[in-house]
Amino acid sequence: MAVRAEISGGGFASLPPLIAAQLNYLLTYSPLPFK
C-alpha cells in the first residue's frame, strides 16, 4: 500500500500524466504483490 500512497501523494508528478496513469493502473491491477 506504500507504493499506492506514494502515487496518490504525487510520487510520479514529474512524469507525463499518461505515463503516471499507466503506472498507477499497472500497480493497481497487477497480479504481483504490490499492495
C-alpha positions in Angstrom: 0.0 0.0 0.0 3.0 2.3 0.5 3.5 2.4 -3.3 -0.1 3.4 -3.9 0.2 6.0 -1.2 3.3 7.5 -2.9 1.5 7.6 -6.2 -1.6 9.3 -4.8 0.8 11.7 -3.0 2.3 12.8 -6.3 5.2 10.3 -6.5 5.0 10.4 -10.3 4.2 14.1 -10.5 7.3 14.7 -12.7 6.2 12.2 -15.3 3.7 12.9 -18.1 0.1 12.3 -16.9 -0.4 9.4 -19.3 2.6 7.5 -18.1 1.7 8.2 -14.5 -1.8 6.8 -15.2 -0.3 3.7 -16.9 1.9 3.1 -13.8 -1.0 3.6 -11.5 -3.1 1.1 -13.5 -0.3 -1.5 -13.6 0.4 -1.2 -9.8 -3.4 -1.3 -9.1 -4.3 -4.3 -11.3 -1.0 -6.2 -11.5 -1.1 -9.8 -10.2 2.2 -9.1 -8.5 2.0 -8.4 -4.7 2.5 -4.6 -4.9 -0.4 -4.0 -2.5 
